[in-house]
Amino acid sequence: MPILGLDPSLYPTKPAHFDIEKVIRPNILSLHPYRCARDDYSEGILLDANENALGHSIAPPRVNNSDATLEAELEHTLDLDLHRYPSPTHDPIKKRIAEIRGLPGTEYVFLGVGSDEVIDLLMRVCVAPGKEKILTTPPTYGMYAVCAQVNDVGVVKVPLELTGDNGEGGVNGRFSVRLGEIKKAVDADPLIKLVFLCSPGNPTGTLIPLSVIKELLEYPNFKGIVVVDEAYIDFAGQDASAASLVTEYANICVMQTLSKSFGLAAIRLGVAIAHPSLIQILMNTKAPYNISTPTASLALSALSSSAVGSMQKKVATLVSSRKTLLAGLSELRSLGVGESVGDNHANFVLVPILDKNGNPDNTRAHRLYKTLAESEGVVVRFRGTEPGCAGCLRITIGTEEENAVVLRKMRELLEKF
C-alpha cells in the first residue's frame, strides 16, 4: 500500500532489511488525513475556514513612553493574523532547520508540539496497542514509558551500563549503550517496533557515538525504527548529531527541540528529522494546525542567522560554565560530593551525594535536595531512584551567579548534615 502524499521516488532503499510499510500500522497507511482549509489556499479573501474576519479583540496594554521597545513587541505580537488558522506545514521554519542541520530539504523535517508530540505520534503510527512494544534504555527520559502506557504499548527495558567509570565518548563506560543486549532483546522479541535512545542522555548527560547508532541501524534482525532523542545535542560539540544519518538510513528518526539550546521551552516546538517516507506518515497523522502562529513567529525569529549565532555563543558560555561548576563541585569532595557520573555532554551535571563511608546516600541526597528547595530557594533535581543513579542530584548549568550560589548553599548545608 503506497504512502499517501509521498513521491514514489522518495521511497526508502537503505538499509535493505527495512520496509517502512511493515513498520507502520495498516490503519495508518490507509488513513486519508484531514484536509484543512489552509492546505489549499492561504492568501486572498479567506472565507473558507469559519474564522473571525474582524480579527481578535485583544487590546494592547498601556505602556509608558519609556517602554517603547515593549510596546513595539506587543504591537508585533498582536499583528500576527491571530484570527486566521496557522499554516499546517510552516515550511519557512522547516527550511531553516534543514539549512542549520545540513539536510537536503524540508521533506526531512516534521514539527511537533514539543518532542512529546513526536514521541506520541511515533507510537501511534508504528506500534499496535495491546500487542507490540518499544525498547528503552534506562535511566532515560521518562516520557517514553508514559506515552507507552497511554497508548497501551509494552516496554522492553535494556538498561545502560550502570557500573564503571565514565567512558571514552560514551563507549563501554558508565551509561554507555549495551548494544549486544539490545540485539539479544530484538532477536527474542520481533514485536519491538521502536528503540528509543537518548543522546546525550537524560539524566546521564552521555553522548551515544554515531558508530553505535549505525551498528543498530544496520542490524538486519531489527525491522523497526531507531529513535534518537537529541534534546541536548547542541551542548555536545560539533558533528555529534545523528541527523547526519537520515539521508543514508530510512530506519532512523532524530528528535530535536528549541527548548534547550535555543532557550524557548515555553513555546513548545519539537522537531523530527527523518527520511521523507516517515515524515510524510507523521504529516498525514498529525492534527491539522498543531503549531500555533505565535509559536511559529517566535521560532522563525530564533532560527535567523543572527539568532543562531547568539545561541551558539550562549551554548559556548554554558559549556565553559559546566567546567567551572564541575571544578567547584570537586572542591566539595571532603563534604561528600562524589565525582560526576556520565560524560557531561549536556547543560547539566549528575553528581552523587555520599555518606561518611563514601557510598551513594539517597537519604542524604534527598534531604539536601529538599532543604535547598524549601529553605534556600535553590531547586535542583533528585534522581536517586533512577537505575545507576543512587544518591544523585542533577544540577542544570545556570548563570555564573546562580552556579556560585548553588555551590555555596551546598557547602553550607553539607557541613551541617
C-alpha positions in Angstrom: 0.0 0.0 0.0 1.6 3.3 -1.0 2.2 6.2 1.5 -0.4 8.8 0.6 1.3 12.1 -0.5 4.8 10.6 -0.9 6.6 10.9 -4.2 7.4 7.3 -5.2 11.0 8.3 -6.0 11.4 9.1 -2.3 10.7 5.6 -1.0 13.5 4.3 1.2 16.1 1.9 -0.1 18.6 1.6 2.7 19.1 -0.4 4.8 17.9 -3.3 2.7 16.3 -5.2 5.6 14.0 -2.2 6.4 10.5 -1.9 4.9 8.6 1.0 6.3 5.2 -0.3 5.2 5.8 -3.3 7.6 6.6 -0.9 10.4 3.6 1.5 10.1 0.3 0.2 11.4 -2.0 -0.8 8.5 -4.8 1.6 9.6 -2.3 4.4 9.5 -1.1 3.5 6.0 -4.7 3.6 4.7 -5.5 6.8 6.5 -6.7 9.7 4.5 -5.6 12.7 6.6 -7.9 15.5 7.5 -7.7 18.2 4.8 -7.7 21.6 6.3 -8.6 24.9 4.6 -5.0 26.2 4.6 -3.9 23.0 2.7 -5.4 24.5 -0.4 -5.1 28.3 -0.2 -3.5 30.7 2.3 -3.9 34.1 0.5 -6.7 36.2 -0.7 -10.1 36.9 0.8 -10.3 33.8 3.1 -13.9 32.8 3.7 -13.3 29.1 3.8 -12.4 28.2 7.4 -15.1 29.9 9.5 -12.6 32.3 11.1 -13.5 35.7 12.6 -12.9 38.0 9.7 -12.9 41.0 12.0 -9.8 39.8 13.8 -9.0 39.4 17.5 -10.3 41.7 20.3 -7.2 41.9 22.5 -6.4 45.5 23.4 -2.7 46.3 23.6 -1.8 47.2 27.2 -1.0 50.8 28.0 2.7 51.4 28.5 4.9 54.3 29.4 6.8 56.1 26.7 10.0 54.7 28.3 8.7 51.2 27.4 8.8 51.9 23.6 10.6 48.6 22.9 8.0 46.6 24.8 5.2 48.5 23.1 6.7 47.7 19.7 7.0 44.0 20.6 3.4 43.9 21.8 2.1 45.5 18.6 4.1 43.0 16.6 2.6 40.1 18.5 -0.9 41.4 18.1 -0.4 41.9 14.4 0.0 38.2 13.6 -3.3 37.5 11.9 -4.4 35.7 15.1 -7.9 35.3 13.7 -6.6 33.0 11.0 -5.7 29.4 11.4 -1.9 28.9 11.2 -0.1 27.2 8.4 -0.3 23.4 8.5 3.2 23.0 7.3 5.3 26.0 8.3 7.8 25.5 5.5 9.9 28.6 6.3 10.7 27.1 9.7 11.5 23.7 8.2 13.7 25.3 5.6 15.8 27.0 8.3 16.1 23.8 10.3 17.1 21.9 7.2 19.8 24.5 6.5 21.1 24.5 10.0 21.2 20.7 10.3 22.6 20.1 6.8 19.6 18.4 5.4 18.6 18.3 1.7 15.2 19.9 2.2 12.0 20.5 4.1 10.8 17.0 3.3 13.1 15.7 6.0 11.6 17.8 8.8 8.5 17.5 10.9 7.3 20.0 13.6 5.6 18.9 16.7 4.2 20.5 19.9 7.4 19.7 21.8 9.2 16.4 21.3 6.5 14.8 23.4 4.1 15.1 20.5 6.6 13.4 18.2 7.1 10.6 20.7 3.3 10.0 21.0 2.8 10.2 17.2 5.6 7.6 16.6 4.0 5.2 18.9 0.5 5.8 17.4 1.7 5.2 13.8 4.1 2.3 14.4 3.1 0.3 17.5 -0.1 -1.7 17.7 -1.8 -1.1 21.1 -2.1 -4.1 23.3 0.3 -6.1 21.1 3.5 -4.5 20.0 6.3 -2.9 22.0 9.0 -0.3 22.3 12.5 -0.7 23.8 14.1 1.8 26.2 17.5 2.1 27.9 17.1 3.3 31.5 18.0 5.5 33.1 16.4 7.7 30.4 13.7 10.3 29.7 10.5 9.3 31.4 8.0 10.3 28.7 8.9 7.2 26.6 7.3 5.0 29.3 4.5 7.4 30.0 3.5 7.6 26.3 3.8 3.8 26.0 1.3 3.3 28.9 -1.1 5.9 27.5 -1.0 4.1 24.1 -1.3 0.6 25.7 2.2 -0.3 24.3 4.6 -2.7 26.0 8.0 -1.6 27.2 11.1 -3.8 27.0 13.9 -2.3 29.1 17.6 -2.8 28.4 19.5 -0.7 31.0 22.6 1.2 30.1 25.9 0.1 31.5 25.3 1.0 35.2 28.8 0.4 36.6 32.3 1.6 36.0 33.8 5.0 35.3 32.8 7.5 32.6 33.6 6.1 29.2 35.7 7.5 26.4 33.0 9.2 24.3 30.3 7.0 25.9 31.8 3.7 24.7 31.9 0.9 27.2 31.9 3.2 30.2 29.2 4.0 32.7 25.8 4.8 31.0 27.1 3.5 27.6 24.6 1.6 25.4 24.8 -2.2 25.8 24.4 -2.8 22.1 24.8 -6.6 22.5 21.9 -6.7 24.9 19.7 -4.7 22.7 20.4 -7.1 19.8 19.5 -10.0 22.1 16.3 -8.3 23.1 15.1 -7.6 19.5 16.2 -11.2 18.5 14.0 -12.6 21.2 11.0 -10.3 20.6 10.0 -9.4 17.0 7.2 -7.3 18.3 9.6 -4.5 19.3 8.9 -1.7 16.7 10.8 1.3 18.2 14.1 1.6 20.0 14.4 4.9 22.0 18.0 6.2 22.5 18.6 9.5 24.4 21.8 11.2 23.3 23.1 13.0 25.2 21.2 11.1 27.8 18.8 12.5 30.4 19.7 12.2 33.3 23.1 10.8 32.3 24.5 13.5 30.0 26.3 10.8 28.0 26.5 11.1 24.2 26.0 7.9 22.2 28.7 7.6 19.4 27.4 7.6 15.9 29.2 4.3 15.3 26.9 2.6 17.9 23.8 4.0 16.3 24.9 2.9 12.8 25.5 -0.6 14.0 22.0 -0.8 15.3 20.5 0.7 12.1 22.4 -1.9 10.1 21.4 -4.9 12.3 19.2 -6.9 10.0 17.2 -8.6 12.7 15.7 -5.3 13.8 13.0 -4.3 11.4 11.8 -1.2 13.2 12.9 2.4 13.7 15.7 3.7 15.9 14.5 6.9 17.6 17.4 9.2 18.8 16.3 11.9 21.2 18.8 14.8 20.8 17.2 17.5 23.0 20.7 18.4 24.4 22.8 17.8 21.2 24.0 21.4 20.8 25.9 21.1 24.1 27.8 18.0 22.9 30.1 19.6 20.3 30.4 19.6 16.5 29.4 16.6 14.4 27.7 14.8 17.3 24.2 14.7 15.8 22.7 11.6 14.3 20.8 13.9 11.9 23.7 13.3 9.5 22.5 9.7 9.1 18.9 10.4 7.9 19.9 10.7 4.2 21.6 7.4 4.4 19.2 5.3 6.5 15.4 5.2 6.4 15.0 3.5 9.8 16.1 6.4 12.0 14.2 9.3 13.4 16.1 12.0 15.2 14.2 14.2 17.6 15.4 17.7 18.5 13.8 20.7 20.2 14.0 24.5 20.6 13.6 24.1 24.4 17.2 23.7 25.4 20.0 25.4 23.5 17.6 27.8 21.8 16.1 28.7 25.2 12.5 28.5 24.0 11.0 25.9 26.4 7.8 27.9 26.7 6.8 27.9 23.0 6.8 24.0 22.8 8.3 23.4 19.5 9.8 19.9 18.8 11.4 18.6 15.6 11.6 15.2 14.0 14.3 14.7 11.4 13.9 11.5 9.3 13.6 10.0 5.8 10.7 11.7 3.8 8.7 8.5 3.9 8.4 8.6 7.7 7.9 12.4 7.7 5.0 12.0 5.3 3.4 9.5 7.6 3.7 11.9 10.5 2.3 14.7 8.4 -0.7 12.5 7.4 -1.4 11.7 11.0 -0.9 14.9 13.0 -3.6 17.4 14.0 -4.3 19.9 11.2 -2.9 23.0 12.9 -0.6 21.7 15.6 1.9 24.6 15.6 0.3 27.9 16.6 1.1 31.2 14.8 2.7 32.9 17.8 4.9 29.8 18.3 5.9 29.8 14.6 6.7 33.5 14.7 9.0 33.2 17.7 10.6 30.0 16.2 11.3 31.7 12.9 12.9 34.6 14.7 15.1 32.2 16.8 16.2 30.4 13.7 17.5 33.5 11.9 21.3 33.6 11.2 21.9 36.3 13.8 19.8 34.5 16.5 21.5 31.1 15.8 24.9 32.9 16.2 23.8 34.3 19.5 22.5 30.8 20.6 25.9 29.3 19.8 27.7 31.9 21.9 25.4 31.1 24.8 26.0 27.4 24.4 29.7 28.0 24.5 29.3 30.1 27.7 27.2 27.3 29.3 29.8 24.6 28.3 32.5 26.7 29.9 30.3 27.2 32.9 29.8 23.5 33.1 33.6 23.0 33.5 33.6 25.7 36.2 30.7 24.1 38.1 32.3 20.7 38.0 35.5 22.2 39.3 33.5 23.8 42.1 31.8 20.6 43.0 35.1 18.7 43.1 36.1 21.1 45.9 33.2 19.7 48.0 34.6 16.1 47.9 35.5 16.2 51.5 31.9 17.0 52.4 30.5 14.0 50.5 30.0 15.2 46.9 31.2 12.4 44.6 32.7 12.7 41.2 30.2 13.4 38.4 28.8 10.3 36.7 28.0 10.3 33.0 30.1 12.1 30.4 28.8 15.7 30.9 27.7 16.4 27.3 24.5 18.3 28.2 23.6 21.5 30.0 23.5 19.7 33.4 25.7 17.5 35.6 24.8 14.5 37.6 26.6 14.1 40.9 26.2 11.6 43.8 25.9 12.6 47.4 27.9 10.2 49.6 27.7 9.0 53.2 30.7 9.0 55.6 31.9 5.8 54.0 32.0 7.2 50.5 28.9 5.3 49.3 26.0 7.0 47.5 23.4 8.0 50.0 19.8 8.6 48.8 18.6 9.7 52.2 21.3 12.4 52.5 20.8 13.4 48.8 17.1 13.8 49.2 17.4 15.8 52.4 19.9 18.1 50.6 17.5 18.4 47.6 14.5 19.2 49.8 16.4 21.7 52.0 17.9 23.5 49.1 14.5 24.0 47.5 12.4 24.7 50.6 14.8 26.7 52.7 17.4 28.2 50.4 15.5 28.9 47.2 17.7 26.7 45.1 16.0 23.9 43.1 17.9 21.0 41.7 16.5 17.6 40.7 16.7 14.4 42.8 17.4 11.4 40.5 18.4 8.8 43.2 15.6 6.4 42.2 16.8 6.0 38.6 18.9 2.9 37.7 22.6 3.5 38.3 21.9 7.0 39.9 21.9 6.2 43.6 22.3 9.3 45.7 22.4 11.5 42.6 21.4 15.1 42.1 21.0 16.6 38.6 22.1 20.2 38.5 21.4 22.4 35.5 24.1 24.8 34.5 22.9 28.3 35.5 24.3 31.7 35.2 27.7 32.4 36.8 25.9 33.9 39.8 23.5 31.0 40.1 26.3 28.5 39.9 28.1 30.3 42.7 25.0 30.3 44.9 24.3 26.6 44.5 27.9 25.7 45.4 27.8 28.0 48.4 24.5 26.7 49.6 25.5 23.1 49.1 28.7 23.6 51.1 26.8 25.3 54.0 24.2 22.5 54.2 26.6 19.6 53.8 28.7 20.9 56.6 25.5 20.5 58.8 24.2 17.2 57.5 
